[in-house]
Amino acid sequence: MAVNNFSQITEFYLLGFPGLHLQYYAVVGTFLLFVYVILASGNILIISYIVNERRLHKPTYMIFCNLAVCDLLTGTVILPRAAAKYLANNDYVPFNLCLVQMFFVHYLGAVSSVILLLMALDRFVAVCYPLRYPAIITNQHIVYACTVCWLFILVILTFITYQTKKIHFCTTNVISNCFCDYNSLVKIGCGDQTELKSNVLGVGLFFLLGPLIFIIFSYIAIIRSVFKLSSVQARFKTFSTCAPQLSIICFYFLPRYIVHLFDE
């Protein structure tokens, strides 16, 4: 049972899926574990193939590799812990461990957004400025961009996590989720959190909405450039090089915006 009406919280209770009957716990836990195994296997295969295949040591595939690493780490942070709740009845998570999980959930999410921005930039330059592509998008430039992305966001999310640690939890320790995230912690916190909410909102808009706006305008420019081509075959061939990236971007951003839309 979760504990109510206390001022010093040492652990949080993960509520998970409300209303789920105990008899379905094993099924849900096994499914989550299965999803993680598939996700981990697929991303490890992608990373290994790109690293070991020299002909894939190109900017586009380096971006894919970074995205696969990010996806692998995100699944590792969330899914095993969520599966443990239902397979081992491990409902509680220590306070500091909850903050660590929250940090990585949002850190990896922000990194993924910026990497998708780089992916869109890669296609934008390739389609709209094909003659300048080899000079602008190089392996070295992508390595620099990805390194700055990982380190810059690390500093910002460390600061946000430090601020979140100051939240006072005085009424309940129940988190209405399978994992720890910022929104869940703020909902059960008490006291004035205006400054923290403003900081997190700004960071969230910068790393989620900012890349999305750039991606939308870059693909509008790409579509315009494609339709300027005289040959239908050339149009199809050019746009087909963008289809995988566009699909990945849609699968990434749409679920997150749906979650933010319905998350009160």
Number of C-alpha atoms within 10 A of each C-alpha: 7 14 13 13 10 11 11 10 16 11 17 22 22 21 18 17 12 8 7 10 8 9 8 10 18 17 14 18 22 15 13 20 19 15 16 19 16 11 18 20 12 14 21 16 13 16 19 12 13 18 15 10 9 9 9 13 13 15 20 18 18 20 21 20 20 20 23 21 18 21 19 20 16 20 17 15 19 19 20 17 21 21 25 18 22 21 17 11 12 14 19 19 19 13 15 13 13 17 20 16 20 23 24 21 20 20 22 22 20 24 24 27 23 23 23 25 21 24 24 25 17 22 24 23 18 20 21 17 13 13 11 11 16 13 9 15 19 15 17 11 13 20 15 11 15 19 12 12 18 19 11 12 19 17 11 13 20 15 13 18 19 12 15 21 12 11 17 18 20 16 15 19 25 22 22 18 16 20 22 25 19 18 18 16 23 17 14 17 19 14 9 10 15 8 10 16 16 11 13 19 11 13 18 15 12 15 20 20 16 15 20 20 11 15 21 13 13 20 18 13 14 22 18 12 17 20 14 10 13 9 11 11 10 13 16 13 12 19 19 12 13 20 11 10 18 19 10 13 19 10 11 15 16 10 11 12 13 10 10 10 9 7 9 7
